[in-house]
């Protein structure tokens, strides 16, 4: 009974970072998971495809896990679902669009087409009871339809998880945040609020998504040549407005990028995207129309827009190349870590002759609440305890300060790191322990086999290259039979560095002769001495530290 009288909350992802949201609520010894997102790799994660949360705790306690609830269909909230379902077989609850996008992601990206899973469709008026814990839902505005906030009615009180939200007064799908439900939750008493912090540093109110449509129409109407619009594959509202503008201006729309094509098909089938099929043409047919009658919608392999644009500008894209006179609309903005990539992409687009319109020109607005909206959410709910989630630490700190302004006691605000457990008992809360949490890197089919050591080696290779030393020895007679042969990759250009490589060769020969005379024939010792002596020489001569890989063969 003691265990059942406690409720625990902790994050396995989404705290102090942008992406891979995953939060856990434990009530009456049952575990419930809120969202299962992944994060796209950062610049220094060489070769990594995606980053997912560490699920060790969930796997160790899988018999207690009862359900997964998805707030909406963006990849940073559903992208790790396939990896989770490989280990844990529990029902997944979400709206029709969210589950449709999740199922497509499972089949297309994560080799889980044979995976058995149970999807259960919910809507904002659904009520789900599992054991003695009840879940209710409320609509929220975001830049994707069918987004929900989740209220968990636990043994200690109501916990409200907003998911990603903003208060859009003119939503393009006429679906408003259900303020009345938030008020009713407040009247019952909200124990804790977990609220989206992504835009907590921005004052005022986030502009309506409808303003983007006006700017898109103006840009496309003034374009003389082709229009290429890049957006996130799961930004259904942005896709809707771009297509509407093109249809009004008699431009045929071609779609480049399989994630975008699939998402358009899913959203259209479910009624969340209204497009005229006659206005969409295959990407192969763009040459059949004059440039001023063509528009191209594009995204990348993981649904992110910048990678595809970069390929188009550098003429390495399979289907589209940027030409002189094209207008490129980047329907995103430089924030939360992609400033460098966006700047680089815009630069190569200009070099290719394009006119570039980006987020600062009004073709993008955030899908997240600004400060006044965050205050409104806190005031509508009036929680006793508050946990800012999603976003970097500084955003969460700004959100916590807003909560204090709204009357939440400072000691009732928890700034948590991944794995920190917040325990509720008898109406009080405290930090109590930690569960395993962190990053798991996905590289191809490998999950977690790339760690800090591998990343360090990849970084070293990218900076100073590699030098391979090959030598064949007669261990019995302590003689060098062939070599040493030195192979350089990414370190120096061989034809212009013959003197340096000859000196390196001589150094290795001297080291081997000395060691073999001393009858040192243990391979590990030989490799270590070769590596150390060669490293010192090369750093002295070049101030570089390439990776040195001795390969010793025995005859």
C-alpha positions in Angstrom: 0.0 0.0 0.0 2.9 2.4 0.7 4.1 2.1 -2.9 0.6 2.7 -4.2 0.3 5.9 -2.2 3.1 7.6 -4.3 3.2 9.1 -7.7 6.4 9.6 -9.6 7.3 11.7 -12.6 10.6 11.7 -14.5 11.9 12.5 -18.0 14.0 10.1 -20.1 14.3 12.7 -22.9 13.2 16.3 -23.7 14.9 18.0 -20.7 17.8 20.3 -21.4 17.7 19.6 -25.1 15.5 20.1 -28.2 13.8 16.8 -29.2 13.4 13.2 -28.1 10.6 13.9 -25.7 9.7 11.1 -23.4 8.2 11.5 -19.9 7.1 8.8 -17.5 4.4 8.8 -14.8 4.1 6.0 -12.2 0.9 5.6 -10.3 -0.2 2.7 -8.1 2.9 0.8 -9.3 1.8 1.1 -13.0 4.0 2.9 -15.5 2.6 5.2 -18.3 4.8 6.8 -21.0 4.0 10.2 -22.5 5.5 10.6 -26.0 8.4 8.7 -27.5 10.5 11.1 -29.5 13.9 11.1 -31.2 16.3 13.9 -31.9 18.3 14.6 -35.1 22.0 14.4 -34.5 24.1 17.4 -33.7 27.0 18.5 -35.9 29.6 16.7 -33.9 27.8 13.3 -34.0 29.5 12.1 -37.1 27.6 9.4 -39.0 24.8 9.2 -36.4 21.3 9.0 -37.9 19.3 9.8 -34.8 19.4 10.1 -31.0 16.8 8.3 -28.8 16.4 8.3 -25.0 18.0 5.6 -22.8 15.2 3.1 -22.2 17.1 0.9 -19.7 14.7 1.7 -16.8 11.6 1.0 -19.0 13.1 -2.3 -20.3 13.9 -3.4 -16.7 10.4 -2.6 -15.6 8.5 -3.5 -18.7 6.0 -5.7 -16.8 4.7 -2.6 -15.1 4.3 -0.5 -18.2 0.6 -0.3 -19.2 0.4 2.2 -22.1 2.1 4.8 -24.2 0.2 8.1 -24.9 1.2 10.3 -27.9 0.4 14.0 -27.8 0.9 14.7 -31.5 2.6 13.5 -34.6 5.9 15.3 -34.8 9.1 13.2 -35.0 10.5 14.6 -31.7 7.4 13.1 -30.0 6.9 9.8 -32.0 10.3 9.1 -33.6 11.5 6.6 -31.0 8.3 4.6 -30.9 9.6 1.8 -33.0 12.7 1.3 -30.9 10.5 1.3 -27.8 8.0 -1.2 -29.2 10.8 -3.6 -30.1 11.3 -4.0 -26.4 7.9 -3.3 -24.9 4.6 -4.5 -26.2 1.9 -2.2 -24.8 -1.0 -0.3 -26.3 -0.3 3.0 -28.0 -2.9 5.8 -27.7 -3.1 8.7 -30.0 -5.4 10.6 -32.4 -6.0 9.3 -35.9 -3.4 11.6 -37.6 -0.8 11.0 -34.9 -1.2 7.2 -35.1 -1.2 7.4 -38.9 2.1 9.3 -39.0 3.5 7.0 -36.3 2.6 3.9 -38.3 4.2 5.3 -41.4 7.3 6.1 -39.5 7.5 2.6 -38.1 7.3 1.0 -41.5 9.4 3.5 -43.5 12.3 4.3 -41.3 12.8 1.7 -38.6 12.5 -1.7 -40.3 9.6 -2.6 -38.0 7.1 -3.6 -40.7 6.9 -7.1 -39.1 6.5 -5.6 -35.6 3.2 -6.3 -33.9 1.7 -3.3 -32.1 -1.6 -2.2 -30.8 -2.8 1.3 -31.7 -5.8 2.7 -30.0 -7.4 5.8 -31.4 -8.5 8.6 -29.1 -9.9 12.1 -29.5 -10.2 15.1 -27.2 -13.4 13.8 -25.6 -12.0 10.3 -24.9 -11.7 8.9 -21.4 -9.2 6.1 -20.8 -9.0 4.2 -17.5 -6.2 1.8 -16.9 -6.3 0.2 -13.5 -7.3 3.0 -11.3 -5.6 5.8 -13.3 -7.8 7.8 -15.7 -6.6 9.8 -18.7 -8.6 12.7 -20.2 -7.6 15.0 -23.1 -8.0 18.5 -24.4 -7.3 20.0 -27.8 -4.3 22.3 -28.2 -3.1 24.5 -31.1 0.2 23.5 -32.7 1.5 23.5 -36.3 0.1 20.0 -36.8 -3.5 19.0 -36.5 -4.9 16.5 -34.0 -2.6 17.7 -31.2 -3.7 17.0 -27.6 -2.8 17.8 -24.1 -3.1 15.0 -21.6 -4.6 15.1 -18.0 -3.6 12.1 -15.8 -5.9 11.6 -12.9 -3.7 9.9 -10.3 -4.0 8.8 -6.7 -2.3 12.0 -5.6 -4.1 14.4 -7.9 -4.3 15.6 -11.5 -1.1 15.9 -13.6 -1.5 18.0 -16.8 0.9 17.5 -19.7 0.5 20.2 -22.3 2.5 18.6 -25.1 3.5 21.3 -27.7 1.0 24.1 -27.8 0.2 27.7 -28.4 -3.1 29.7 -28.2 -3.9 30.5 -31.8 -6.9 32.8 -32.1 -7.3 32.3 -35.9 -6.3 28.7 -36.4 -6.5 27.6 -40.1 -8.4 24.5 -39.2 -10.8 26.3 -36.9 -9.7 24.0 -34.0 -9.1 26.0 -30.8 -7.3 25.1 -27.6 -10.1 23.8 -25.3 -9.8 26.4 -22.5 -13.1 25.3 -20.9 -11.5 21.9 -20.2 -8.5 23.5 -18.6 -10.7 25.5 -16.4 -12.6 22.4 -15.3 -9.3 20.7 -14.4 -8.4 23.7 -12.3 -11.7 23.5 -10.5 -10.9 19.9 -9.6 -7.4 20.9 -8.5 -4.3 20.4 -10.5 -1.4 18.8 -8.6 1.3 19.4 -11.2 1.7 21.0 -14.7 4.3 19.8 -17.2 4.4 22.6 -19.8 6.1 23.2 -23.1 9.1 25.6 -22.7 10.4 25.9 -26.2 9.4 29.5 -26.8 9.6 30.7 -23.2 12.3 33.3 -24.0 10.0 35.1 -26.5 7.9 38.0 -25.1 4.3 38.6 -26.1 2.2 36.2 -28.1 3.2 33.8 -30.9 1.7 35.0 -34.2 -1.1 32.9 -35.7 -0.3 30.3 -38.3 -2.8 32.1 -40.6 -0.3 35.0 -41.0 2.1 32.6 -42.8 -0.5 31.9 -45.5 -0.7 35.6 -46.3 3.1 36.0 -46.7 3.3 32.8 -48.7 0.7 34.1 -51.1 2.5 37.4 -51.5 5.9 35.8 -52.1 4.6 33.3 -54.6 2.5 35.9 -56.5 5.6 38.1 -57.0 7.9 35.2 -58.1 8.9 35.3 -61.8 10.3 31.8 -62.1 9.9 28.5 -60.2 9.0 28.6 -56.5 10.6 26.0 -54.2 9.2 25.8 -50.7 11.0 23.8 -48.1 9.3 22.8 -44.9 9.2 20.1 -42.3 7.4 17.0 -43.6 5.0 16.9 -40.6 4.1 20.6 -40.6 0.7 19.9 -42.1 -0.7 23.4 -41.6 2.3 24.9 -43.5 1.8 22.4 -46.4 -1.9 23.3 -46.5 -1.3 27.0 -46.9 1.5 26.6 -49.5 -0.7 24.4 -51.6 -3.7 26.8 -51.3 -1.6 29.7 -52.4 -0.3 27.8 -55.4 -3.7 26.8 -56.4 -5.0 30.3 -56.3 -2.1 31.5 -58.4 -2.4 28.7 -61.0 0.8 27.0 -60.2 1.1 23.2 -60.4 2.7 21.6 -57.3 5.3 18.9 -57.5 6.4 17.2 -54.3 10.1 16.2 -53.7 10.8 13.9 -50.8 9.1 10.7 -49.9 8.3 11.7 -46.3 6.4 14.7 -47.6 4.5 12.6 -50.1 3.5 10.0 -47.5 2.4 12.6 -45.0 0.3 14.5 -47.6 -1.4 11.2 -48.5 -2.1 10.3 -44.8 -3.3 13.8 -43.8 -5.5 14.0 -46.9 -7.1 10.6 -46.3 -7.9 11.6 -42.7 -9.4 15.0 -43.8 -6.7 17.2 -42.2 -5.3 18.3 -45.5 -7.5 19.7 -48.3 -5.7 19.6 -51.6 -6.8 19.5 -55.2 -5.3 16.3 -56.7 -5.5 17.8 -60.1 -3.1 20.5 -59.1 -0.4 18.0 -58.0 2.0 16.7 -60.7 4.8 14.1 -60.5 8.2 15.7 -59.9 9.4 14.2 -63.2 6.9 16.4 -65.1 8.2 19.8 -63.9 10.0 20.4 -67.3 6.6 20.1 -69.1 5.5 23.5 -67.7 6.8 27.0 -67.8 8.8 28.0 -64.8 6.2 30.6 -63.7 3.6 27.8 -63.5 5.6 25.5 -61.3 6.0 25.2 -57.5 7.9 22.5 -55.7 7.4 21.4 -52.1 10.4 19.7 -50.6 11.8 18.1 -47.5 14.7 15.8 -46.5 15.0 12.1 -45.8 14.1 12.6 -42.1 11.5 15.2 -42.9 13.9 18.2 -42.2 14.0 20.8 -45.0 17.6 22.0 -45.0 19.4 18.9 -46.2 17.3 18.7 -49.3 17.8 22.4 -50.2 21.5 22.1 -49.8 21.6 19.2 -52.2 19.5 21.1 -54.7 21.8 24.1 -54.5 24.9 22.0 -54.9 23.3 20.1 -57.8 23.5 16.7 -56.0 19.8 16.3 -55.6 18.4 13.5 -57.8 15.3 15.4 -58.9 15.7 19.1 -58.6 18.5 21.6 -59.2 18.4 25.2 -58.2 18.5 27.5 -61.3 19.0 31.2 -61.8 15.7 33.0 -61.2 14.2 30.4 -58.8 12.5 31.7 -55.6 13.3 29.5 -52.6 11.0 29.8 -49.5 12.5 28.4 -46.4 9.4 27.9 -44.2 11.4 27.5 -41.0 13.7 29.7 -38.9 17.2 29.6 -37.4 16.7 28.6 -33.8 17.6 25.9 -31.3 20.8 24.7 -32.9 20.3 24.9 -36.6 21.7 28.4 -37.2 24.9 27.2 -38.8 23.1 24.8 -41.2 20.6 27.4 -42.2 23.2 30.1 -42.8 25.3 27.6 -44.9 22.2 26.6 -46.9 21.1 30.1 -47.7 24.7 31.0 -48.8 24.8 28.1 -51.3 21.3 29.0 -52.6 22.4 32.5 -53.4 25.5 31.2 -55.1 23.2 29.0 -57.3 21.3 32.1 -58.4 18.2 31.8 -56.2 16.2 34.5 -54.5 15.8 33.3 -50.9 12.9 34.1 -48.6 13.3 32.8 -45.0 11.5 32.7 -41.7 12.5 36.3 -40.9 10.4 37.4 -43.9 7.1 36.1 -42.3 6.9 32.6 -43.9 7.4 30.9 -40.6 5.9 31.3 -37.1 6.7 29.0 -34.1 4.3 26.3 -33.1 5.1 27.0 -29.5 3.6 29.4 -26.9 5.4 32.7 -26.1 5.5 34.2 -22.6 2.0 35.6 -22.4 0.5 32.3 -23.6 2.6 30.4 -21.1 1.3 32.6 -18.4 -2.2 32.0 -19.6 -1.8 28.3 -19.4 -0.4 28.5 -15.9 -3.3 30.8 -14.8 -5.9 28.6 -16.4 -4.6 25.5 -14.7 -3.2 27.0 -11.5 -1.1 24.0 -10.5 0.4 23.5 -7.1 3.6 22.2 -8.6 5.2 23.1 -11.9 7.8 21.3 -14.1 8.9 23.1 -17.3 9.7 20.6 -20.0 10.9 20.5 -23.6 13.7 22.8 -24.7 17.1 23.8 -23.4 17.8 24.7 -19.7 17.7 28.4 -20.3 14.2 28.2 -21.8 13.0 26.1 -18.8 14.5 28.6 -16.4 12.7 31.4 -18.2 9.5 29.4 -18.0 10.0 28.8 -14.3 10.4 32.5 -13.7 7.1 33.1 -15.5 5.4 30.6 -13.2 6.7 32.5 -10.2 5.2 35.7 -11.7 1.9 33.8 -11.9 1.8 32.9 -8.3 3.4 29.4 -8.2 5.7 29.2 -5.2 9.4 29.1 -6.1 10.0 26.0 -4.0 7.2 24.2 -5.9 9.0 24.6 -9.2 11.2 21.7 -10.2 14.0 22.2 -12.7 14.8 18.6 -13.5 17.6 16.8 -15.4 16.9 13.6 -17.3 16.3 10.8 -14.9 15.5 13.0 -11.8 12.5 11.5 -10.1 9.9 13.8 -8.6 7.8 11.9 -6.0 4.4 13.0 -4.9 2.9 11.8 -1.6 0.2 13.2 0.7 0.0 16.4 -1.4 3.7 17.1 -1.2 6.5 16.7 -3.7 10.2 16.2 -3.6 13.1 15.0 -5.7 13.8 11.4 -4.7 16.5 9.6 -6.6 17.4 9.1 -10.2 16.8 6.5 -12.9 19.2 5.7 -15.8 18.8 8.3 -18.5 20.8 9.8 -21.3 21.4 9.5 -25.0 21.5 6.4 -27.2 22.9 6.9 -30.7 21.4 5.2 -33.7 23.7 4.5 -36.6 22.2 2.4 -39.4 20.8 -0.7 -37.8 23.0 -0.3 -34.7 21.4 1.0 -31.6 23.7 2.1 -28.8 26.8 0.6 -30.3 28.1 4.0 -31.1 29.3 5.8 -27.9 31.6 8.5 -26.8 34.7 6.6 -27.7 33.5 5.9 -31.3 32.4 9.5 -31.7 35.8 10.7 -30.4 37.5 8.5 -33.0 35.2 9.8 -35.8 35.9 13.4 -34.7 39.7 12.7 -34.7 39.4 11.2 -38.2 37.5 14.2 -39.4 40.1 16.6 -38.1 43.5 15.1 -38.7 42.9 11.9 -40.7 44.5 8.5 -40.3 47.9 7.0 -40.8 48.1 3.2 -41.2 51.4 1.4 -40.6 51.7 -2.1 -42.1 54.6 -4.4 -41.3 55.2 -8.1 -41.6 57.4 -9.8 -39.0 59.1 -13.1 -38.5 58.5 -13.5 -34.8 60.7 -16.6 -34.4 63.8 -15.0 -35.8 62.9 -11.4 -34.7 63.1 -9.9 -38.2 61.2 -7.5 -40.4 60.2 -9.4 -43.5 58.4 -6.6 -45.3 57.5 -3.0 -44.7 56.9 -0.8 -42.9 54.4 0.6 -45.4 52.7 3.8 -44.4 49.3 4.7 -45.9 47.9 8.2 -45.3 44.2 9.0 -45.6 43.0 12.5 -44.7 46.3 13.4 -43.1 48.6 14.7 -45.8 48.7 14.5 -49.6 51.2 11.8 -50.3 52.8 13.3 -53.5 53.6 16.5 -51.7 54.7 14.9 -48.4 57.2 12.2 -49.5 59.9 13.6 -47.3 57.7 13.5 -44.2 56.5 10.0 -44.9 60.0 8.7 -45.6 61.1 10.2 -42.2 58.1 8.5 -40.6 59.0 5.2 -42.3 62.6 5.5 -41.0 61.3 6.2 -37.5 59.2 3.1 -37.5 62.1 1.0 -38.9 64.4 2.2 -36.1 61.8 1.5 -33.4 61.2 -2.0 -34.7 64.9 -2.8 -35.1 65.5 -1.7 -31.5 62.5 -3.7 -30.1 63.3 -6.9 -32.1 66.9 -6.8 -30.9 65.5 -6.7 -27.4 63.4 -9.7 -28.4 60.2 -7.7 -27.7 57.6 -9.6 -29.8 54.4 -9.0 -28.0 52.1 -7.3 -30.6 50.4 -4.9 -28.1 53.7 -3.6 -26.9 55.0 -3.2 -30.5 51.9 -1.3 -31.6 52.0 1.0 -28.6 55.6 2.0 -29.1 55.1 2.5 -32.8 52.0 4.6 -32.2 53.7 6.8 -29.5 57.0 7.4 -31.4 55.2 8.2 -34.6 52.7 10.5 -32.9 55.5 12.5 -31.4 57.3 12.9 -34.7 54.2 13.9 -36.7 53.1 16.4 -34.1 56.6 18.0 -34.1 56.6 18.2 -37.9 52.9 19.2 -38.6 51.2 20.1 -35.3 48.6 17.5 -36.2 47.6 14.4 -34.4 46.2 11.8 -36.9 44.9 8.5 -35.8 47.7 6.0 -36.1 46.8 2.4 -36.7 49.7 -0.1 -36.7 48.9 -3.4 -38.4 51.4 -6.2 -37.7 51.2 -9.4 -39.7 53.2 -12.5 -38.8 54.8 -15.2 -41.0 
